[in-house]
Amino acid sequence: MSVVEVVELEGAPAPRGDRWARRAVLFATIALFAASVAGLVTLAPKGKKTPAQQLAKLQAFVNAAKSVHYVAESTTQTKGGHGDLGSSFSNKSKQEGDIAFPNQSHSLEQDGTNFSEVITLDKAFYERSGESQAELRQAQWIYSPHGGEGWSAYGPATGALSSVSMGGGPIMSGALSLDQAGAHDLADMLRAASTPKQVSSDVIEVSIDIKRLPIFSALQEATSAADAKIPTPTVTAQLTSGPHDELERLMFVTKMEAPDGAKDIFGSMTSTDDIHFTKWGEPVTIAKPSADTVDPTPGIDEKGLAEFHAMPLLAPRKLPAGFELTDAQVVTSESDASVDDGNCPEVSFDWADAKAEAAFEKQLAGSANPDNLGDGPAGLEFSLTPASCDNGGPNDGAKAIKLGKYSGTISHGNVDDGDYANTIEVIVGATRVEVDSDLPLATVVAAASDFIPFDLATQPVHHVPPPQ
């Protein structure tokens, strides 16, 4: 019996869980052997082969497969890192799913007491989560578009590099979360396997050179700004052949040890993923969720906001033309806050011109030089904390400013260095409001000078249209 039951693609709207920050490594380990696939190979009796021949047979079989069912267990152990917390962590997860090659899948995961489900289609990605299977069934789906051709059917983690995010280092969402990008070539994963060795008559072991993967360079570039180098994991995989040269089992072991000078950032990590494959080539249908089960406001944490009472929530009385509430999240709940340590309860609000952002994203997608297009349309970002909680005070160099009937501080950052052009901090009753924006100064000052109680029912909330 499976550890995680397959859930039906239906359910009533209900509060959703936060979008998880990572997907387990097994998605990518499957991807290692699935690139540009079509048509099931002809099964043939297996004879004695060299390790290199066994690897070639397994690659050929999977590269020609149409579908497969898998069950997997993943274990990750980390030590140190995360600012030298001096702590050790371990994590176990169980997953089960079906894949219709090359780019469709339906998977479920149990990670401790958390359950998650993912559906990947040709041009759409859906996910939902809950703290029980019953809550998962009732949760709304979160829809995201993706890049279509070249997209991996295995979720937003790619290759052993996803282990880096678990291995004591910072999660580099821009480099690792590929649910929006997916432009990597899965064939590169296949080419990264080398030096096959015989373990037993049906098992070979290979090494994976992740430096040969394009995503590795992207990850290194993403961390260079933080003056931190991602340590290179050592990755080995054991591949078990079935009676007809099919891939029956794949066990990945990823190890990472941070170099001297970076141990306080990355620490060390060992990750093992044990995947069993069955039902090669059997018909699989990956269906999209019904429209009434897809969350139309995926950026809004309705449940978290309703349960937050640390201080009154505020919103600007007037917004720039065309601006909508695109994101509203409880950053730190009251139960997770530690006021004595300066970890304040916090809520964040983002207002932006969603139509202008969509137009910019389209422009980026069609540009040969997207880096030359800048950061796109500016928005308004609000961070709210209790006035009684010491959050460290205004930015260095902040100056006093009059904001209507309130007094606050303002500072200006270097946009070229990734800072906000304008940061205003003002206390309104029991609430501290920080406003960050690259909008013109007069617009930011106006937004930080006049407030109303935040009411989700009256806010111009951005609704994401369901995919057609």
Secondary structure, 3 states (H helix, E strand, C coil): CCCCCCCCCCCCCCCCCCCCCCCCCHHHHHHCCCCCCCCCCCCCCCCCCCHHHHHHHHHHHHHCCCEEEEEEEEEEEEECCCCCCCCEEEEEEEEEEEEECCCEEEEEEEECCEEEEEEECCCCEEEEEECCHHHHHHCCEEEECCCCCCCCCCCCCCCCHHHHCCCCCCCCHHHHCCCCCCCCCHHHHHHCEEEEEEEECCEEEEEECHHHCHHHHHHHHHHHCCCCCCCCCEEEEEEEECCCCCEEEEEEEEEEECCCCCHHHHCEEEEEEEEEEECCCCCCCCCCCCHHHECCCCCECHHHHHCCCCCCCEEECCCCCCCEEEEEEEEECCCCCEHHHCECCEEEEEEECHHHHHHHHHHHHHCCCHHHHCCCCCCEEEEEEECCCCCCCCCCCCEEEEECCEEEEEECCCHHHCCCCEEEEEEECCEEEEEEECCCHHHHHHHCCCEEECCCCCCCECCCCCCC
